[in-house]
Amino acid sequence: MHWPRTFNLFQVLGALGIAVVPPVVLGIILRAEGNWFLPLFGDLLSLGFLLASKVGGPDGPKRRLFFMLGLTVNVLGTLTLMILLNVSRRSLAEAWLSLVRSGQGRGFFSFFATLLYGLFCGYSAILWVFKGFMGGLLAFFSITALTLGILYNQPLGYFLALTVGSIAVLYILSQDIGVPDSGDRRGLFKKKISGPLESLSFPLVVSVVLSVPFFFSSGGGFPISLSRFFDFTPLVLDYAPSLPLLLDVPGYGTGLGSASIPPKVLLSDLPLFRVQGRGPGRLYLQTGFGQSFTGRGWQTNDGFK
């Protein structure tokens, strides 16, 4: 890998801006409630080490040490968020999304969603550092469009994420393949990867991997859940039994068409949501009712509407 001897202040400010500002703005919009110090500190620490590995002097042990430290901090943060994502309850996520789409999202799950978005913004900042500002911006716009599409159920967000993400992959691949050789009048490219077959197969592999969750979530997919094979819930219950992500919301997660029932319902005295309005009254978390449960999902009463 080629390491430049100087580093542009524009690159530093741009990478820091992508890594910090968008997650904070999303947290304000979603009214997130949580401790911001540790995630922001870890994000800035990781990015700081990676930036230090790019500054000044030839390649050496010190620069490689900075690179490994930044990568280690980033990997630890990623693993932590993946464990939290593994133990989070589907019913809580569905209830929270319902509140967000009605303009009432708030609380710890908003904070958790902001952390996930911030994780990918951090990866966009790393691309900004190592692949130039265009690669970082394309990755940032792709993940932002995908996030907004998921939060507000907008197909346009998915389309923009796929389009911009494809452009980002092609741009990064073009950087890896090389640039026209100024000494070659025929404009041949300097090869920096093993062959054109790998460069052509990489976008295909990425597309297949990204399409797997949509395939399994559709009606034609197999009823497979990664949490059945890697479930960290017992471990988290031992060390953080009051984690809000472990809460189940009755009426969500086992809705009409669901193919499985959650193995457990965890009760807690922590408040889930704040309900405001005129009372007294009767509140329902979900307006769909199932008559009986079979292996194909909840069976409804045809007479009920």
C-alpha positions in Angstrom: 0.0 0.0 0.0 1.3 3.5 -0.9 1.4 5.9 2.1 1.6 9.6 1.2 4.2 11.7 3.1 1.8 14.6 3.7 -1.7 14.7 4.8 -4.3 17.4 3.8 -6.1 19.2 6.5 -9.3 18.9 4.3 -9.0 15.1 4.6 -8.7 15.3 8.3 -11.7 17.6 8.8 -13.7 15.7 6.3 -13.1 12.3 7.9 -13.8 13.7 11.4 -17.0 15.4 10.1 -18.3 12.2 8.6 -17.5 10.1 11.6 -19.0 12.4 14.3 -21.5 15.0 12.9 -24.1 12.7 11.1 -24.6 10.3 14.1 -25.1 13.2 16.5 -27.6 14.8 14.2 -29.5 11.5 13.8 -29.4 11.1 17.6 -31.0 14.5 18.1 -33.7 13.7 15.5 -34.5 10.3 17.1 -34.2 11.8 20.6 -31.7 9.2 21.7 -31.0 8.7 25.4 -27.7 7.2 26.4 -24.1 7.8 27.3 -22.4 9.5 24.3 -18.9 9.7 25.8 -17.6 6.2 25.3 -18.8 5.7 21.7 -17.6 9.1 20.5 -14.3 8.6 22.4 -13.7 5.2 20.8 -14.7 6.5 17.3 -12.3 9.4 17.6 -9.5 7.3 19.1 -9.7 4.7 16.3 -9.8 7.4 13.6 -7.0 9.3 15.3 -4.7 6.3 15.2 -5.5 5.6 11.6 -4.8 9.2 10.7 -1.5 9.1 12.6 -0.5 6.1 10.5 -0.8 8.2 7.4 1.2 11.2 8.5 4.9 11.9 7.8 8.0 9.8 7.2 8.5 6.5 5.4 6.9 3.2 6.4 8.1 2.0 9.7 7.1 0.2 13.0 5.6 3.3 14.5 3.2 3.8 11.6 2.2 0.1 11.5 1.7 0.3 15.3 -0.7 3.2 14.9 -2.6 1.4 12.2 -3.0 -1.8 14.3 -4.1 0.2 17.3 -6.8 2.0 15.3 -7.9 -1.2 13.7 -8.1 -2.9 17.1 -10.3 -0.2 18.6 -12.6 -0.3 15.6 -12.9 -4.1 15.7 -13.7 -4.1 19.4 -16.4 -1.5 18.9 -17.9 -3.5 16.0 -18.0 -6.7 17.9 -19.7 -5.0 20.9 -22.4 -3.6 18.6 -22.9 -6.9 16.9 -23.4 -8.7 20.3 -26.0 -6.0 21.2 -27.7 -6.5 17.9 -27.8 -10.2 18.5 -29.5 -9.9 21.9 -31.9 -7.1 21.0 -35.6 -8.2 20.9 -37.4 -8.1 17.6 -40.6 -7.0 19.3 -38.8 -4.0 20.7 -37.4 -3.1 17.3 -40.8 -3.3 15.7 -42.4 -1.2 18.4 -39.7 1.4 18.2 -39.9 1.6 14.4 -43.6 2.1 14.7 -43.0 5.0 17.0 -40.3 6.5 14.8 -42.6 6.5 11.7 -45.2 8.3 13.7 -42.7 10.9 14.9 -42.5 9.6 18.5 -39.2 7.7 18.6 -37.1 8.2 21.6 -35.1 6.4 24.3 -32.3 3.9 24.5 -33.2 2.0 21.3 -32.9 5.3 19.4 -29.4 5.6 21.0 -28.6 2.0 19.9 -29.8 2.7 16.3 -27.7 5.8 16.3 -24.6 3.8 17.4 -25.2 1.4 14.5 -25.4 4.3 12.0 -22.3 5.8 13.6 -20.4 2.6 13.1 -20.9 2.7 9.3 -20.2 6.4 9.3 -16.9 5.5 10.9 -16.2 3.0 8.1 -17.0 5.8 5.6 -14.5 8.0 7.3 -11.9 5.3 7.1 -12.6 5.0 3.3 -12.2 8.8 3.2 -8.7 8.4 4.7 -7.4 5.5 2.7 -9.4 5.8 -0.6 -9.9 9.6 -1.0 -12.8 11.8 -0.3 -14.9 10.5 -3.2 -14.9 7.0 -1.9 -15.8 8.2 1.6 -18.6 10.4 0.4 -20.1 7.7 -1.8 -20.1 5.2 1.1 -21.6 7.8 3.5 -24.4 8.7 1.2 -25.2 5.0 0.5 -25.4 4.1 4.2 -27.4 7.3 5.0 -29.9 6.5 2.3 -30.3 2.9 3.6 -30.7 4.2 7.1 -33.5 6.6 6.2 -35.1 4.0 4.0 -35.3 1.6 7.0 -36.4 4.1 9.5 -39.2 5.7 7.5 -40.0 2.7 5.2 -39.1 4.5 2.0 -38.3 2.4 -1.1 -36.5 5.4 -2.5 -34.0 5.1 0.2 -33.2 1.4 -0.7 -32.9 2.3 -4.4 -30.5 5.2 -3.7 -28.5 3.1 -1.3 -28.1 0.3 -3.9 -27.3 2.8 -6.7 -24.8 4.9 -4.8 -23.3 1.8 -3.1 -22.7 0.2 -6.5 -21.0 3.4 -7.7 -18.9 3.3 -4.5 -17.8 -0.3 -5.1 -16.9 0.4 -8.7 -15.0 3.6 -7.7 -13.0 1.7 -5.1 -12.2 -1.1 -7.5 -11.0 1.5 -10.1 -8.6 2.8 -7.5 -7.3 -0.7 -6.8 -6.9 -1.6 -10.4 -4.8 1.5 -11.1 -4.6 4.7 -13.2 -3.4 5.1 -16.8 0.3 5.1 -17.0 1.5 8.5 -18.2 4.5 6.8 -19.8 2.4 4.5 -21.9 0.8 6.3 -24.9 -1.7 3.4 -25.4 -3.2 4.2 -22.0 -2.7 0.7 -20.5 -3.5 0.3 -16.8 -1.0 -0.8 -14.2 -2.4 -3.9 -12.5 -2.5 -4.0 -8.7 -4.7 -7.0 -8.2 -4.3 -10.6 -9.3 -6.5 -10.4 -12.3 -9.7 -9.0 -14.0 -11.7 -12.0 -12.9 -11.4 -11.1 -9.2 -12.4 -7.4 -9.9 -15.5 -8.6 -11.8 -16.5 -11.2 -9.2 -16.2 -8.9 -6.2 -19.4 -6.8 -6.9 -21.3 -10.1 -7.6 -20.2 -11.6 -4.3 -21.1 -8.4 -2.4 -24.6 -8.3 -4.0 -25.2 -12.0 -3.1 -24.2 -11.4 0.5 -26.3 -8.3 0.9 -29.3 -10.0 -0.6 -29.3 -12.9 1.8 -31.2 -11.1 4.6 -33.9 -10.0 2.2 -34.2 -13.5 0.8 -34.7 -15.0 4.3 -37.1 -12.3 5.4 -39.3 -12.9 2.3 -41.9 -15.6 2.1 -39.8 -17.8 -0.1 -36.8 -18.0 2.1 -35.8 -20.6 4.7 -36.8 -20.0 8.3 -33.2 -19.5 9.4 -32.1 -17.1 12.2 -28.5 -16.5 13.1 -29.5 -16.0 16.7 -30.3 -19.7 16.8 -26.7 -20.6 16.3 -25.0 -17.6 18.1 -27.2 -16.4 20.9 -25.4 -14.2 23.4 -28.5 -13.5 25.5 -27.5 -15.8 28.4 -24.1 -14.1 28.6 -25.6 -10.6 28.5 -28.2 -11.5 31.1 -25.4 -12.5 33.5 -23.5 -9.2 33.2 -26.2 -6.7 32.2 -29.6 -8.0 33.2 -31.2 -4.6 33.1 -30.1 -3.9 29.5 -33.1 -2.2 27.8 -32.5 -4.1 24.5 -33.6 -7.3 26.3 -37.1 -6.1 26.8 -40.0 -7.8 24.9 -43.0 -5.7 23.9 -46.3 -7.7 24.0 -48.1 -7.6 20.6 -45.0 -7.1 18.5 -42.5 -9.6 17.0 -45.2 -12.4 16.7 -47.6 -10.6 14.4 -49.7 -12.0 11.6 -47.6 -14.1 9.3 -44.8 -14.7 11.8 -43.4 -18.2 11.5 -42.0 -18.6 15.1 -42.8 -17.6 18.7 -40.0 -16.0 20.8 -38.6 -18.5 23.2 -39.0 -16.3 26.2 -40.5 -13.0 27.4 -38.3 -11.0 29.7 -40.1 -8.8 32.2 -38.6 -5.7 33.8 -39.7 -2.8 35.9 -38.1 -0.3 33.6 -40.5 1.9 31.7 -40.6 1.3 27.9 -42.5 4.3 26.6 -44.2 7.4 27.9 -47.9 7.6 26.9 -49.4 11.1 26.8 -53.0 12.0 26.1 -56.5 12.1 27.4 -57.5 9.4 29.8 -58.8 7.1 31.0 -58.8 4.9 28.0 -57.7 1.5 26.6 -54.5 1.2 24.7 -53.5 -1.6 22.3 -49.9 -2.1 21.1 -51.1 -3.9 18.0 -54.5 -4.1 16.2 -54.0 -7.5 14.5 -55.3 -10.7 16.2 -54.6 -14.3 15.5 -57.0 -17.1 16.2 -54.5 -20.0 16.4 -50.7 -20.6 15.8 -49.4 -23.3 13.5 -46.1 -24.0 11.9 -47.0 -21.7 9.0 -47.8 -18.7 11.3 -50.8 -17.1 13.0 -54.2 -18.1 11.5 -56.7 -15.3 11.5 -60.4 -15.4 11.9 -62.0 -14.6 8.6 -64.9 -12.8 10.2 -62.6 -10.3 12.0 -61.7 -7.0 10.4 
